[in-house]
Amino acid sequence: MQFENWFMFCSIALLATATPGPAALVVSINSLSFGFKKSLITILGNVTGLFIMSTFSVLGLSAVVLHSTMAFTVIKIFGAAYLVYLGFKLWVNGVGNIEVGSTKTAKCSSLNLYTQGVLVALTNPKAVIFTTALFPQFIVANDPLMYQFSILVLSFMLLSFFCLSSYALVAQRAKSRTINTQVQNLLGKIFGTTFIGAGCMLAATSE
């Protein structure tokens, strides 16, 4: 693989991963609620989901999904419902000023945070479309597929991890230690509405 092609791929992937979306919202919320270190678990889950989609893209399975109205609709509705569910929880519970190691943090297991990241990645049709359109453009049929696949997917995952970690770090540093309950509830309403709105827009997106 030529350096120019790799650099172009990374440039496009960086723009895509740096653009705010459901993953950035979830990671920012988890960073605010459970701390930066806990949010890294969600980021790892999201990167895992991207790895799965990237693998499907290279194998051509994503193209099958895109050409299947039922499969695409199922993914779209499930993803929309999950975002609405997260938004409802934020609307009701608010964004808590939770320190790592607290009782409430302990209740949110690492498995739950990891699964949350995976689901947000796998249920985003835009991510499916992006990986399906992007990877084939940089795969040379006559060259070893595994070598190319490894470079592109690893680059994509590292860029995603970097961008999402940046969102989590910014959210954590912006968090006020003296935030009161009213502000927590207000932030919960704002972020909850954002999630619910994103879910409704996702459900209304045409194929």
C-alpha positions in Angstrom: 0.0 0.0 0.0 1.4 3.4 -1.0 1.9 6.0 1.6 -0.2 8.5 -0.4 -3.2 6.2 -0.3 -2.8 5.5 3.4 -2.5 9.2 4.2 -5.6 10.0 2.2 -7.5 7.3 3.9 -6.4 8.6 7.3 -7.4 12.1 6.4 -11.0 11.0 5.5 -11.3 8.7 8.5 -10.1 11.5 10.8 -12.7 13.9 9.6 -15.4 11.2 10.0 -14.4 10.2 13.5 -13.9 13.7 14.7 -17.4 14.7 13.6 -19.7 14.7 16.7 -22.2 11.9 16.7 -23.9 9.3 18.9 -20.6 7.8 20.0 -19.2 11.1 21.0 -22.3 12.0 23.0 -22.3 8.7 24.9 -18.6 8.9 25.7 -18.9 12.5 26.9 -21.9 11.6 29.1 -20.1 8.6 30.6 -17.0 10.8 31.2 -19.2 13.4 33.0 -21.0 10.7 35.0 -18.4 8.1 35.8 -15.0 9.7 35.1 -12.5 9.6 32.2 -11.1 6.2 33.0 -14.6 4.6 33.0 -15.4 6.3 29.7 -12.4 4.6 28.1 -14.3 1.3 28.5 -17.1 2.6 26.4 -14.6 3.9 23.8 -13.0 0.4 23.6 -16.5 -1.0 23.1 -17.2 1.5 20.3 -13.9 0.7 18.6 -14.7 -3.0 18.8 -18.0 -2.3 17.0 -16.2 -0.3 14.4 -13.8 -3.3 13.9 -16.7 -5.6 13.4 -18.3 -3.3 10.8 -14.9 -2.8 9.1 -14.5 -6.5 8.8 -18.0 -6.9 7.3 -17.2 -4.1 4.9 -14.0 -5.7 3.7 -15.8 -9.1 3.4 -18.7 -7.4 1.5 -21.3 -8.2 4.1 -22.2 -4.5 4.7 -23.1 -4.2 1.0 -25.6 -7.0 1.5 -27.2 -5.1 4.4 -27.3 -1.9 2.4 -29.1 -3.6 -0.4 -31.6 -5.3 1.9 -34.4 -3.0 2.9 -35.4 -5.1 5.8 -31.9 -5.5 7.3 -31.2 -1.8 7.0 -34.6 -0.9 8.5 -34.0 -3.3 11.5 -30.6 -1.7 12.2 -32.0 1.8 11.8 -34.9 1.2 14.2 -32.9 -0.6 16.8 -30.3 2.1 16.8 -32.9 4.8 17.1 -34.7 3.0 19.9 -31.4 2.6 21.8 -30.6 6.3 21.5 -34.1 7.3 22.7 -33.7 4.9 25.6 -30.4 6.5 26.6 -32.0 9.9 26.3 -34.9 9.0 28.5 -32.5 7.7 31.2 -30.6 11.0 31.1 -33.8 13.0 31.1 -35.1 11.2 34.2 -31.8 10.8 36.2 -29.8 13.8 35.1 -26.0 14.0 34.8 -24.6 13.2 38.2 -21.5 14.6 39.7 -20.1 11.1 40.3 -16.6 10.4 41.4 -14.9 7.2 40.3 -15.2 4.6 43.1 -18.6 5.8 44.4 -21.5 3.5 45.0 -23.4 4.6 41.9 -20.3 4.2 39.7 -19.8 0.7 41.0 -23.3 -0.2 39.9 -22.4 0.7 36.3 -20.3 -2.4 35.5 -17.5 -2.4 33.0 -19.4 -4.9 30.9 -22.4 -2.5 30.7 -20.2 0.4 29.6 -18.4 -1.8 27.0 -21.6 -3.2 25.6 -23.0 0.3 25.4 -20.1 1.4 23.2 -20.5 -1.7 21.0 -24.2 -1.2 20.5 -23.9 2.5 19.6 -21.4 1.6 16.9 -23.2 -1.4 15.4 -26.6 0.3 15.4 -25.5 3.5 13.5 -26.5 3.0 9.8 -24.3 6.0 8.9 -21.3 4.1 10.2 -22.3 1.1 8.1 -22.6 3.3 5.0 -19.3 5.0 5.7 -17.3 1.8 6.2 -18.9 0.2 3.1 -18.1 3.2 0.9 -14.6 3.9 2.3 -12.7 0.7 2.6 -13.2 -0.7 -0.9 -11.7 2.5 -2.3 -8.3 1.7 -0.8 -8.2 -2.0 -1.3 -6.2 -3.3 -4.2 -7.5 -6.6 -5.4 -4.1 -7.8 -6.6 -2.3 -7.1 -3.3 -2.5 -9.3 -0.2 -5.9 -8.5 1.3 -5.0 -9.3 5.0 -2.1 -6.9 4.9 -4.2 -4.0 3.5 -7.1 -4.8 5.8 -4.8 -4.8 8.9 -3.3 -1.4 8.1 -6.6 0.3 7.2 -8.7 -1.1 10.1 -5.9 -0.5 12.7 -5.6 3.1 11.5 -9.3 3.6 11.6 -9.6 2.2 15.1 -6.7 4.3 16.4 -8.2 7.4 15.0 -11.5 6.6 16.5 -10.0 5.9 19.9 -8.0 9.2 19.8 -11.0 11.3 18.8 -13.4 9.8 21.3 -10.8 10.0 24.1 -10.4 13.7 23.3 -14.2 14.2 23.7 -14.1 12.3 27.0 -11.1 14.3 28.3 -12.7 17.7 27.3 -15.9 16.7 29.0 -14.2 15.7 32.2 -12.1 18.8 32.4 -15.1 21.0 31.7 -17.0 19.3 34.6 -17.3 21.6 37.6 -16.6 20.1 41.0 -19.2 22.3 42.5 -22.0 21.5 40.2 -25.3 21.4 42.0 -28.4 19.2 41.6 -30.3 21.7 39.6 -27.5 22.0 37.1 -27.2 18.2 37.0 -30.9 17.8 36.1 -30.7 20.6 33.5 -27.7 18.9 31.8 -29.6 15.7 31.9 -32.6 17.3 30.2 -30.3 18.9 27.5 -28.3 15.8 26.8 -31.4 13.6 27.1 -33.3 15.8 24.5 -30.3 15.6 22.2 -30.2 11.8 22.4 -34.0 11.5 21.9 -33.8 14.0 19.0 -30.9 12.1 17.4 -32.9 8.8 17.7 -36.0 10.3 16.1 -33.9 11.8 13.2 -32.2 8.4 12.8 -35.5 6.6 12.6 -36.8 9.2 10.0 -33.7 8.9 7.8 -34.6 7.4 4.5 -32.5 4.5 3.1 
